Amino acid sequence: MYISANEHFKTRFGCKVYKLGVDAGFTCPNRDGTCGTGGCIFCDAHGGSAFTGQGSIAQQLEQAKALVEKKISGGKYIAYFQSFTNTYAPVDVLESRYRQTMAVDGIVALAIGTRPDCLGDDVIELLSKLNQEIPIYVEFGLQTMHENSISYIRRGYENRVYLDAVKNLKSIGVHVITHLILGLPHETPEQMVQSTNYAVDAGTDGVKFHLLHVLKNTDLARDYLDGKFECLTMESYADILKQCIDVLPPHIVVHRLTGDGAKRDLIAPLWSADKKRVLNYINKILAD
């Protein structure tokens, strides 16, 4: 089997921990013209998150806490900087927004979604300092190691940049989580397993597996509607996921088994919208 995020957080923090999404108002170099303008082919207008609240960082976190307060009493939370690229700003701006989050009652860690090409020496120095005060998790969207797919999804950075970023973060004791997409057009199951092994060999501490899903108003949606590729079936996804998990060393934390977009924006595969059914099926396949 594998170490789940729930198990990892309970061991580290002594109780169940909930992640609360934060939109800190950042953009992305793959959108502002630095390395592109359209973003990754699958990315929608929310920059990877449609589930954050409104207002200031503190207000967003309090709104999110209110949604889960019935499930958790006196709970602990991880603030998840999820939308767009959350190390893409001057370090004084970054530190200000991170510290606003750290000041909110119940926050025990920060999870920072970013790109490996947005981790200059000054950002590494800041994360090293903050990691002495509160646990820091940094999440990268590697998605794949294969050049044809990298070009197709418009990722915008070379694999070596990811390798260097993981090395630099590991040197300061930051927990690295790597996102991988299963089901990219024309990739084989063997290639998806190779990408998983690539992240492991790079030194990642955890992985998030995502099903390729198609959202409205993305360039990926255009290609899907033009018939250029098909999405995985639930059965195929679960089988490939099992192959990927089977190659993980015992210490790697699996932070996510699948990913899904907002139902209102989902075009395909529609089976992914029934999350309870999907997770039950995946867990059955993994147990077998």
PAKOL-409567 format. One record per residue (C-alpha): residue in three letters; x, y, z negated. Coordinates in nm, 3 decimals. Each point is the difference from the previous one (the first is absolute). Layout:
<badrens>
badren residuo->ALA&px->X&py->Y&pz->Z;
...
</badrens>
This chain:
<badrens>
badren residuo->MET&px->0.000&py->0.000&pz->0.000;
badren residuo->TYR&px->0.107&py->0.362&pz->-0.045;
badren residuo->ILE&px->0.015&py->0.285&pz->-0.252;
badren residuo->SER&px->-0.302&py->0.225&pz->0.044;
badren residuo->ALA&px->0.003&py->0.373&pz->-0.062;
badren residuo->ASN&px->-0.239&py->-0.055&pz->-0.289;
badren residuo->GLU&px->0.243&py->-0.244&pz->-0.165;
badren residuo->HIS&px->0.295&py->0.231&pz->0.063;
badren residuo->PHE&px->-0.170&py->0.305&pz->-0.151;
badren residuo->LYS&px->-0.129&py->-0.193&pz->-0.302;
badren residuo->THR&px->0.354&py->-0.122&pz->-0.068;
badren residuo->ARG&px->0.153&py->0.345&pz->0.043;
badren residuo->PHE&px->-0.264&py->0.213&pz->-0.174;
badren residuo->GLY&px->-0.164&py->-0.247&pz->-0.236;
badren residuo->CYS&px->-0.352&py->0.034&pz->0.139;
badren residuo->LYS&px->-0.203&py->0.022&pz->0.318;
badren residuo->VAL&px->0.094&py->0.309&pz->0.203;
badren residuo->TYR&px->-0.207&py->0.171&pz->0.268;
badren residuo->LYS&px->0.141&py->0.194&pz->0.294;
badren residuo->LEU&px->-0.159&py->0.338&pz->0.067;
badren residuo->GLY&px->0.042&py->0.156&pz->0.344;
badren residuo->VAL&px->0.135&py->0.354&pz->0.030;
badren residuo->ASP&px->0.011&py->0.233&pz->0.298;
badren residuo->ALA&px->0.272&py->0.251&pz->-0.087;
badren residuo->GLY&px->-0.040&py->0.202&pz->0.319;
badren residuo->PHE&px->0.305&py->-0.123&pz->0.191;
badren residuo->THR&px->0.027&py->-0.060&pz->0.373;
badren residuo->CYS&px->0.219&py->-0.239&pz->0.200;
badren residuo->PRO&px->0.299&py->0.045&pz->0.234;
badren residuo->ASN&px->-0.184&py->-0.225&pz->0.243;
badren residuo->ARG&px->-0.276&py->0.260&pz->0.019;
badren residuo->ASP&px->0.162&py->0.343&pz->-0.034;
badren residuo->GLY&px->0.232&py->-0.041&pz->0.299;
badren residuo->THR&px->0.318&py->-0.097&pz->-0.186;
badren residuo->CYS&px->-0.005&py->-0.349&pz->0.149;
badren residuo->GLY&px->-0.348&py->-0.007&pz->0.154;
badren residuo->THR&px->-0.342&py->0.161&pz->0.004;
badren residuo->GLY&px->-0.253&py->-0.281&pz->0.019;
badren residuo->GLY&px->0.097&py->-0.200&pz->-0.305;
badren residuo->CYS&px->0.022&py->-0.377&pz->0.001;
badren residuo->ILE&px->-0.245&py->-0.155&pz->0.245;
badren residuo->PHE&px->-0.221&py->-0.144&pz->-0.275;
badren residuo->CYS&px->0.002&py->0.306&pz->-0.229;
badren residuo->ASP&px->-0.320&py->0.201&pz->-0.039;
badren residuo->ALA&px->-0.055&py->0.359&pz->-0.104;
badren residuo->HIS&px->0.029&py->-0.093&pz->-0.367;
badren residuo->GLY&px->0.361&py->-0.111&pz->0.039;
badren residuo->GLY&px->-0.052&py->-0.347&pz->-0.139;
badren residuo->SER&px->-0.250&py->0.079&pz->-0.275;
badren residuo->ALA&px->-0.369&py->0.076&pz->0.005;
badren residuo->PHE&px->-0.051&py->-0.059&pz->-0.370;
badren residuo->THR&px->0.142&py->0.307&pz->-0.178;
badren residuo->GLY&px->-0.203&py->0.259&pz->-0.185;
badren residuo->GLN&px->-0.028&py->0.374&pz->0.047;
badren residuo->GLY&px->0.178&py->0.296&pz->-0.156;
badren residuo->SER&px->0.330&py->0.018&pz->-0.186;
badren residuo->ILE&px->0.211&py->-0.305&pz->-0.077;
badren residuo->ALA&px->-0.130&py->-0.005&pz->-0.357;
badren residuo->GLN&px->-0.360&py->0.031&pz->0.119;
badren residuo->GLN&px->0.045&py->-0.284&pz->0.250;
badren residuo->LEU&px->0.141&py->-0.226&pz->-0.270;
badren residuo->GLU&px->-0.279&py->0.080&pz->-0.245;
badren residuo->GLN&px->-0.259&py->-0.074&pz->0.270;
badren residuo->ALA&px->0.169&py->-0.331&pz->0.075;
badren residuo->LYS&px->0.023&py->-0.089&pz->-0.368;
badren residuo->ALA&px->-0.372&py->0.063&pz->-0.037;
badren residuo->LEU&px->-0.073&py->-0.259&pz->0.270;
badren residuo->VAL&px->0.180&py->-0.277&pz->-0.186;
badren residuo->GLU&px->-0.057&py->0.101&pz->-0.362;
badren residuo->LYS&px->-0.274&py->-0.263&pz->-0.039;
badren residuo->LYS&px->0.254&py->-0.269&pz->0.086;
badren residuo->ILE&px->0.279&py->0.126&pz->-0.222;
badren residuo->SER&px->-0.008&py->0.149&pz->-0.348;
badren residuo->GLY&px->0.291&py->0.221&pz->-0.103;
badren residuo->GLY&px->0.167&py->-0.124&pz->0.313;
badren residuo->LYS&px->0.324&py->0.064&pz->0.175;
badren residuo->TYR&px->0.038&py->0.117&pz->0.356;
badren residuo->ILE&px->0.246&py->0.029&pz->0.285;
badren residuo->ALA&px->-0.034&py->0.315&pz->0.207;
badren residuo->TYR&px->0.030&py->-0.104&pz->0.364;
badren residuo->PHE&px->0.119&py->0.273&pz->0.238;
badren residuo->GLN&px->-0.154&py->-0.171&pz->0.300;
badren residuo->SER&px->-0.092&py->0.252&pz->0.271;
badren residuo->PHE&px->0.264&py->0.080&pz->0.262;
badren residuo->THR&px->0.370&py->0.031&pz->-0.099;
badren residuo->ASN&px->0.047&py->0.082&pz->-0.366;
badren residuo->THR&px->0.370&py->0.086&pz->-0.006;
badren residuo->TYR&px->-0.029&py->0.234&pz->0.298;
badren residuo->ALA&px->0.036&py->0.341&pz->-0.164;
badren residuo->PRO&px->0.265&py->0.205&pz->-0.180;
badren residuo->VAL&px->0.109&py->-0.171&pz->-0.320;
badren residuo->ASP&px->-0.133&py->0.281&pz->-0.222;
badren residuo->VAL&px->-0.346&py->-0.053&pz->0.151;
badren residuo->LEU&px->0.030&py->-0.377&pz->-0.040;
badren residuo->GLU&px->0.107&py->0.028&pz->-0.362;
badren residuo->SER&px->-0.283&py->0.240&pz->-0.081;
badren residuo->ARG&px->-0.266&py->-0.230&pz->0.142;
badren residuo->TYR&px->0.147&py->-0.314&pz->-0.153;
badren residuo->ARG&px->0.016&py->0.168&pz->-0.342;
badren residuo->GLN&px->-0.359&py->0.121&pz->0.030;
badren residuo->THR&px->-0.091&py->-0.365&pz->0.036;
badren residuo->MET&px->0.221&py->-0.118&pz->-0.283;
badren residuo->ALA&px->-0.175&py->0.246&pz->-0.234;
badren residuo->VAL&px->-0.341&py->-0.165&pz->0.047;
badren residuo->ASP&px->-0.103&py->-0.217&pz->-0.294;
badren residuo->GLY&px->0.038&py->-0.373&pz->0.059;
badren residuo->ILE&px->0.240&py->0.018&pz->0.295;
badren residuo->VAL&px->0.280&py->-0.253&pz->-0.061;
badren residuo->ALA&px->0.168&py->-0.009&pz->0.344;
badren residuo->LEU&px->0.012&py->0.166&pz->0.340;
badren residuo->ALA&px->-0.035&py->-0.185&pz->0.330;
badren residuo->ILE&px->0.127&py->0.212&pz->0.288;
badren residuo->GLY&px->-0.090&py->-0.092&pz->0.356;
badren residuo->THR&px->0.254&py->0.138&pz->0.245;
badren residuo->ARG&px->0.226&py->-0.066&pz->0.297;
badren residuo->PRO&px->0.361&py->-0.119&pz->-0.032;
badren residuo->ASP&px->0.112&py->0.287&pz->0.224;
badren residuo->CYS&px->-0.127&py->0.249&pz->-0.261;
badren residuo->LEU&px->0.234&py->-0.089&pz->-0.283;
badren residuo->GLY&px->0.291&py->0.243&pz->0.006;
badren residuo->ASP&px->0.263&py->0.008&pz->-0.272;
badren residuo->ASP&px->-0.190&py->0.275&pz->-0.183;
badren residuo->VAL&px->-0.317&py->-0.211&pz->-0.007;
badren residuo->ILE&px->0.192&py->-0.304&pz->-0.122;
badren residuo->GLU&px->0.150&py->0.215&pz->-0.277;
badren residuo->LEU&px->-0.347&py->0.122&pz->-0.102;
badren residuo->LEU&px->-0.145&py->-0.352&pz->-0.004;
badren residuo->SER&px->0.297&py->-0.121&pz->-0.204;
badren residuo->LYS&px->-0.066&py->0.271&pz->-0.260;
badren residuo->LEU&px->-0.373&py->-0.067&pz->-0.017;
badren residuo->ASN&px->0.053&py->-0.375&pz->-0.017;
badren residuo->GLN&px->0.168&py->0.056&pz->-0.337;
badren residuo->GLU&px->-0.325&py->0.151&pz->-0.127;
badren residuo->ILE&px->-0.268&py->-0.213&pz->0.167;
badren residuo->PRO&px->0.015&py->-0.311&pz->0.222;
badren residuo->ILE&px->0.011&py->0.088&pz->0.370;
badren residuo->TYR&px->-0.123&py->-0.225&pz->0.280;
badren residuo->VAL&px->0.078&py->0.100&pz->0.359;
badren residuo->GLU&px->-0.203&py->-0.150&pz->0.284;
badren residuo->PHE&px->0.120&py->-0.021&pz->0.361;
badren residuo->GLY&px->-0.197&py->-0.084&pz->0.313;
badren residuo->LEU&px->0.249&py->-0.227&pz->0.173;
badren residuo->GLN&px->-0.292&py->-0.185&pz->0.164;
badren residuo->THR&px->0.227&py->-0.205&pz->0.229;
badren residuo->MET&px->0.366&py->-0.053&pz->0.088;
badren residuo->HIS&px->-0.062&py->-0.063&pz->0.371;
badren residuo->GLU&px->0.101&py->0.272&pz->0.245;
badren residuo->ASN&px->-0.290&py->-0.038&pz->0.245;
badren residuo->SER&px->-0.251&py->0.036&pz->-0.282;
badren residuo->ILE&px->0.194&py->0.286&pz->-0.160;
badren residuo->SER&px->-0.020&py->0.191&pz->0.326;
badren residuo->TYR&px->-0.368&py->-0.084&pz->0.051;
badren residuo->ILE&px->-0.113&py->0.115&pz->-0.343;
badren residuo->ARG&px->0.218&py->0.315&pz->0.025;
badren residuo->ARG&px->0.164&py->-0.063&pz->-0.337;
badren residuo->GLY&px->0.269&py->0.256&pz->0.078;
badren residuo->TYR&px->0.305&py->-0.136&pz->-0.183;
badren residuo->GLU&px->0.253&py->-0.279&pz->0.054;
badren residuo->ASN&px->0.024&py->-0.310&pz->-0.217;
badren residuo->ARG&px->0.340&py->0.103&pz->-0.133;
badren residuo->VAL&px->-0.161&py->0.307&pz->-0.159;
badren residuo->TYR&px->-0.226&py->-0.229&pz->-0.200;
badren residuo->LEU&px->0.296&py->-0.215&pz->-0.107;
badren residuo->ASP&px->0.192&py->0.305&pz->-0.123;
badren residuo->ALA&px->-0.301&py->0.140&pz->-0.184;
badren residuo->VAL&px->-0.065&py->-0.326&pz->-0.186;
badren residuo->LYS&px->0.366&py->-0.019&pz->-0.098;
badren residuo->ASN&px->0.000&py->0.359&pz->-0.129;
badren residuo->LEU&px->-0.316&py->-0.048&pz->-0.205;
badren residuo->LYS&px->0.120&py->-0.328&pz->-0.146;
badren residuo->SER&px->0.320&py->0.174&pz->-0.112;
badren residuo->ILE&px->-0.205&py->0.232&pz->-0.224;
badren residuo->GLY&px->-0.227&py->-0.271&pz->-0.136;
badren residuo->VAL&px->-0.316&py->0.090&pz->0.193;
badren residuo->HIS&px->-0.244&py->-0.282&pz->0.084;
badren residuo->VAL&px->-0.044&py->-0.024&pz->0.379;
badren residuo->ILE&px->-0.322&py->-0.124&pz->0.163;
badren residuo->THR&px->-0.004&py->-0.076&pz->0.373;
badren residuo->HIS&px->-0.317&py->0.006&pz->0.210;
badren residuo->LEU&px->-0.031&py->-0.258&pz->0.279;
badren residuo->ILE&px->-0.274&py->-0.020&pz->0.263;
badren residuo->LEU&px->-0.116&py->-0.343&pz->0.113;
badren residuo->GLY&px->-0.169&py->-0.013&pz->0.338;
badren residuo->LEU&px->0.181&py->0.268&pz->0.198;
badren residuo->PRO&px->-0.078&py->-0.044&pz->0.371;
badren residuo->HIS&px->0.196&py->-0.279&pz->0.165;
badren residuo->GLU&px->0.202&py->-0.094&pz->-0.309;
badren residuo->THR&px->0.019&py->-0.371&pz->-0.075;
badren residuo->PRO&px->-0.039&py->-0.150&pz->-0.348;
badren residuo->GLU&px->0.373&py->-0.080&pz->0.011;
badren residuo->GLN&px->0.080&py->0.367&pz->0.056;
badren residuo->MET&px->-0.217&py->0.103&pz->-0.295;
badren residuo->VAL&px->0.187&py->-0.245&pz->-0.223;
badren residuo->GLN&px->0.328&py->0.143&pz->0.132;
badren residuo->SER&px->-0.109&py->0.350&pz->-0.105;
badren residuo->THR&px->-0.081&py->-0.133&pz->-0.347;
badren residuo->ASN&px->0.344&py->-0.156&pz->-0.026;
badren residuo->TYR&px->0.154&py->0.325&pz->0.121;
badren residuo->ALA&px->-0.157&py->0.194&pz->-0.287;
badren residuo->VAL&px->0.111&py->-0.264&pz->-0.250;
badren residuo->ASP&px->0.357&py->0.003&pz->0.132;
badren residuo->ALA&px->0.003&py->0.380&pz->-0.021;
badren residuo->GLY&px->-0.064&py->-0.026&pz->-0.374;
badren residuo->THR&px->-0.366&py->0.097&pz->-0.034;
badren residuo->ASP&px->-0.152&py->-0.070&pz->-0.342;
badren residuo->GLY&px->-0.354&py->-0.036&pz->0.125;
badren residuo->VAL&px->-0.211&py->-0.026&pz->0.314;
badren residuo->LYS&px->-0.342&py->0.114&pz->0.112;
badren residuo->PHE&px->-0.152&py->-0.203&pz->0.281;
badren residuo->HIS&px->-0.249&py->0.177&pz->0.222;
badren residuo->LEU&px->-0.237&py->-0.137&pz->0.258;
badren residuo->LEU&px->0.016&py->0.206&pz->0.318;
badren residuo->HIS&px->-0.336&py->0.171&pz->0.004;
badren residuo->VAL&px->-0.133&py->0.254&pz->0.248;
badren residuo->LEU&px->-0.145&py->0.328&pz->-0.123;
badren residuo->LYS&px->-0.200&py->0.262&pz->0.185;
badren residuo->ASN&px->0.185&py->0.299&pz->0.143;
badren residuo->THR&px->0.338&py->-0.173&pz->0.024;
badren residuo->ASP&px->0.207&py->-0.075&pz->0.307;
badren residuo->LEU&px->-0.012&py->-0.366&pz->-0.098;
badren residuo->ALA&px->-0.379&py->0.016&pz->0.037;
badren residuo->ARG&px->0.038&py->0.117&pz->0.359;
badren residuo->ASP&px->0.218&py->-0.299&pz->0.087;
badren residuo->TYR&px->-0.232&py->-0.241&pz->-0.178;
badren residuo->LEU&px->-0.309&py->0.132&pz->0.176;
badren residuo->ASP&px->0.189&py->-0.022&pz->0.331;
badren residuo->GLY&px->0.048&py->-0.372&pz->-0.064;
badren residuo->LYS&px->0.379&py->0.013&pz->-0.036;
badren residuo->PHE&px->0.010&py->-0.226&pz->-0.305;
badren residuo->GLU&px->-0.217&py->-0.203&pz->-0.235;
badren residuo->CYS&px->0.000&py->0.005&pz->-0.378;
badren residuo->LEU&px->0.071&py->-0.306&pz->-0.208;
badren residuo->THR&px->-0.278&py->-0.222&pz->-0.126;
badren residuo->MET&px->-0.027&py->-0.042&pz->-0.375;
badren residuo->GLU&px->0.125&py->-0.357&pz->0.033;
badren residuo->SER&px->0.304&py->0.101&pz->0.205;
badren residuo->TYR&px->0.084&py->0.285&pz->-0.235;
badren residuo->ALA&px->-0.013&py->-0.225&pz->-0.306;
badren residuo->ASP&px->0.218&py->-0.262&pz->0.167;
badren residuo->ILE&px->0.265&py->0.256&pz->0.103;
badren residuo->LEU&px->-0.012&py->0.163&pz->-0.343;
badren residuo->LYS&px->0.067&py->-0.337&pz->-0.163;
badren residuo->GLN&px->0.302&py->-0.052&pz->0.226;
badren residuo->CYS&px->0.136&py->0.341&pz->-0.103;
badren residuo->ILE&px->-0.057&py->-0.054&pz->-0.371;
badren residuo->ASP&px->0.165&py->-0.343&pz->0.022;
badren residuo->VAL&px->0.334&py->0.162&pz->0.091;
badren residuo->LEU&px->-0.005&py->0.249&pz->-0.291;
badren residuo->PRO&px->0.245&py->-0.063&pz->-0.284;
badren residuo->PRO&px->-0.167&py->-0.048&pz->-0.341;
badren residuo->HIS&px->0.092&py->0.348&pz->-0.126;
badren residuo->ILE&px->-0.173&py->0.192&pz->0.280;
badren residuo->VAL&px->-0.327&py->0.164&pz->-0.108;
badren residuo->VAL&px->-0.293&py->-0.019&pz->0.242;
badren residuo->HIS&px->-0.177&py->0.331&pz->-0.051;
badren residuo->ARG&px->-0.266&py->-0.062&pz->0.263;
badren residuo->LEU&px->-0.135&py->-0.298&pz->0.193;
badren residuo->THR&px->-0.187&py->0.201&pz->0.261;
badren residuo->GLY&px->-0.100&py->0.356&pz->0.082;
badren residuo->ASP&px->-0.323&py->0.150&pz->0.126;
badren residuo->GLY&px->-0.115&py->0.340&pz->0.108;
badren residuo->ALA&px->-0.311&py->0.191&pz->-0.098;
badren residuo->LYS&px->-0.306&py->-0.191&pz->0.125;
badren residuo->ARG&px->-0.139&py->0.313&pz->0.164;
badren residuo->ASP&px->0.309&py->0.020&pz->0.222;
badren residuo->LEU&px->0.064&py->-0.370&pz->0.063;
badren residuo->ILE&px->-0.028&py->-0.121&pz->0.358;
badren residuo->ALA&px->0.166&py->-0.341&pz->-0.030;
badren residuo->PRO&px->0.029&py->-0.262&pz->-0.130;
badren residuo->LEU&px->-0.336&py->0.034&pz->-0.168;
badren residuo->TRP&px->0.056&py->-0.307&pz->-0.216;
badren residuo->SER&px->0.257&py->0.200&pz->-0.198;
badren residuo->ALA&px->-0.275&py->0.220&pz->-0.144;
badren residuo->ASP&px->-0.123&py->-0.283&pz->-0.225;
badren residuo->LYS&px->0.295&py->0.024&pz->-0.236;
badren residuo->LYS&px->-0.127&py->-0.244&pz->-0.263;
badren residuo->ARG&px->-0.060&py->-0.271&pz->0.260;
badren residuo->VAL&px->0.339&py->0.065&pz->0.162;
badren residuo->LEU&px->0.195&py->-0.018&pz->-0.325;
badren residuo->ASN&px->-0.183&py->-0.313&pz->-0.109;
badren residuo->TYR&px->0.089&py->-0.167&pz->0.329;
badren residuo->ILE&px->0.364&py->0.113&pz->-0.014;
badren residuo->ASN&px->0.041&py->-0.122&pz->-0.356;
badren residuo->LYS&px->-0.149&py->-0.336&pz->0.095;
badren residuo->ILE&px->0.247&py->-0.036&pz->0.289;
badren residuo->LEU&px->0.292&py->0.102&pz->-0.220;
badren residuo->ALA&px->-0.105&py->-0.244&pz->-0.271;
badren residuo->ASP&px->-0.017&py->-0.283&pz->0.255;
</badrens>
